[in-house]
Amino acid sequence: MTGRGRIAWITGAGKGIGRAVAQNLAADGWTVCVSARTREDLDSLRDAAGGTVHVFPLDVTKAQDVETCIGEIEDTVGPIDLAILNAGSHKPESLEDFSVETTRRLVEVNLMGVVNGLAPILSRFRKRKSGHVAVVASLAGYRGLPTAAAYGASKAGLINLCEALKPEIEAAGLRISLINPGFIKTPLTDKNDFPMPFLMPVDDAARAICKGLESNRFEISMPWRFAVIMKVLRLLPDGLFFALTRRMIR
């Protein structure tokens, strides 16, 4: 994506997918504004990136802070052309450790953290009649999988949210993209202690995301073989689907 003269803002850019996408965009000429909770991660990204990167530390669960951050970016760097709402977290939960606290935390970060950025950025885009927003959900949002009840619910919410908003966003002359990764090798997936089918290097995922954002596709999913499997699971009758997921229980 040739971004000369354009400004991108990425949340969750300290590690993983967000960091790799930021590096790709910066290398392609974008001015990239990056946000995450840990400033040290953002500073190291700025130092390593081969382009223009501006650091804006942020906790996406604090709605007013997100709105203030967007204002600071546009006041000091310029109007945002592309917003990639990527910040997210995951913690596996079995039946034995299923809790209100973990579920609330994942919903606050994964779902409400996106909403906290989506509302103010769309308001600005609508006034300018220009802008592209991309939301990072997950293939795990397609169907409920064991140990991913809270995570999958938050990501399913994002998928539904983007599908619901798409017609009106496009009618307003704006763009929305839905990014659904599968297993991507990041510090988050490094914590998993189970086999991850079609595990994809993060740099390959970042290139696929940037290529997808350049196209007119609504959904950008990867790796493609795992995406096909998950799409098929959405079509299975419940009896067959639950027969499969019962085998995933340890």
N, C-alpha and C positions, 0 to 999 in steps of 0.2 A: 504494500500500500504506500504509494508515494504521498507523503504528507507535508510537503514543503508549504509552509505558511498556515498549517492547520494545527489545532491544539486538541490533545486527548487528555482525559482524566481517568485514572484507573484506581479503584479501591482494592484492598487486599494485595497490594503490589510488592510487599516486602519479601515474599517467598513464592515458590511454586508457579502456577500458571500466570498469575498477575505480573510477577517479576519478569518472566520470559516474554510475555506479550509486550510489556513496556520496553524491553530491550530491542525487540523486533521493530516496534514503531519508531523508537528513537533512531535506530539505524537507517530507517527509511525516510527520515527527514521530518518526522513529527516533532513538535514541541510537546513533551509528555509531562504531565503533572501526576505525581504518584502519592497515594495515601495508604497508610497502614498504622497500626498502633505503635510499632516499635521503630523509633527514629533511626536507630543504628542500621536496621535492615534497609531503610530508604536511602540513607547516606551512602551505604556500600553499593546500592544499585546505581545511584547517581554517579559515583566514581567509576563504576565498571561499564556503564552504558556508553555506546559510541555515538552520542548525540546530546541534545538538550533535554535535561531532566530537572524538574523543579519538585522539591520535597514539601509535602503538606501532611504532617502526622495527624491521625484521626481515628477515633473510635466510632464506627458506623452505627452503634446502638444508641448513640446520643443524637437525637433528631436535630436539635438546635445547633449542635456543633457541626453537623453535616451541612446544614444550610449556610452557616457562617463560613465554612471551608470553601464551598462553591463560590460564595461572594468574594472571598479573598483571592481565589484563583482568577476570577474574571476581572477583578480590580487591578491585580498586579501583573498577570501574564496575558490575559485576553479572553475573549469569548470561547467557551468550550464548543468544539465541533463534534466530538465523539466522547461519550461517557461510557466506560465499561465498569459495570457494577459487579465486582468479582469477589468481594470479601466473603469468606465463609469458613465454617469449622465443622468438625465431625467428631463424634464420640460414639463408638459402638455401644449398644444397650441390649442385653439379653432380658428375658422375663424377670430374672432374679434381681437385676439392678436397674430396672426401668424406674424412672423417677420424674417428679414434676420439675425439679431443679435443672436436670440435664435437658429435658425437652424444652423448657422455657428458654434456656440459654441458646440452644441451637435455633429456635424459632426467632429469637431476638436478633441473632447475628445473621443467619442465612436468609430469612424472609423479611423481617422488619428492617434489617440493615440495608437491604435493597430499597424497600419502600421509602426509607428516610432520605435516600439519595434521589430516587425516582421522582418524587413529588416536586421538589424544588428545581431539579434540572429540566423536567418537562415544562414547568411554568415558564422558565426562561426561554426554552426552545420555542414554545408557542408564541411568545411575544415577538421573537425574531423570525418566526415561520421557517426555521431551519434548525437541523440538529439530528444526530443519530445516537441512540442509546442501545447498549447491549447488556443483557442480563445473563450472568453465568448461573445456570441451574445444574442439573445432573441427569444422566440416564437413570439414576436411582429413583428419580421422580416418576418414572413410567408406571411401576408397580411396586407394591410393598414387599420388601425383602427382609429376611430374618436379620436381627441385630441392627437394622437401620430404620426403625420406626420413626424416631424423631427427625433424623436427617432426611429420610425419604419424604416425610410429610412436609418439611420445609421446602424441599426442592420441587415437590409436586405443586405446592402452592405457587411457586415462582412460574412454573410452566403455565398453570391456569391463568395467573395474573397477566402474563405477556400475551397469551392468546386472547384474553378478554379486551385488553387495551389496543391490540394491533389495528383493528378497523378504524377506530377514532384517531389514533396516532397518525396513520397514513392519510386519513381525510384532512388532517391539519397540516399536511405537507412535510411530516417528519418521518423518521425511520426507526424501527425497533428490530433488534436481532435477539434470538434466544440461543444461547450456547449451552449445549448438553454434553459435557465430557463424560467418558467412562473412567476406567482406571488409568490415571496419569501419574508417572513417577515423580512425586513431590515429597516434601517433609511430612505432609499429612498422610499419604498412602504408605510411607515408610513405617508408620506405626501399626499397620495391619499385619496380623499374624496368620493370614489365610491366603491361599492361592488367588491371584488376581488375573483373570483371563484377559489376554490381549493388552497387557500393561504397556503403555505408550510413553516414550521419552518426552519430557516436558517441552523440549525445544521443537519436536515434531508437532506436538499439540498446539504450541504457540503459532507456528507457521500455518497450520490448518485453520486456526481461528482468524488470523489476519487475512488469509485468502478468502475465507467465508465472509468476513466483514466487507470485503471489497466487492463481493457479488450481491445479487438481489435476493439471495435466499433468506427466508425467515429463520429457519433452524439450522444451526451449525453443530453437528454431532461428530464425535470421534472417540475411539477408533471405529471405523465404519463397520467392521465385522461384529463388534460387540453391540453397536447401535442397532444393527439388523436383528440380532438375537433379542434385544430388549423390546424392539418394536413387535416382534413375533409374540413375545410373552404377553403384551397388551391385548392380543387377539385371542389368547387361549381361554377356553371355558374355565371357570373357577376350579372345578374338580381336578382337571389336569394340571392347572397352575399350582394348586396347593399340594398336589402329589409331588411335584418337583421341589417346591420350597421346603417341604418336610424333610427332604434328604439333605438340605443345607444345615439343619440343626445339628449341633455337635452333641 
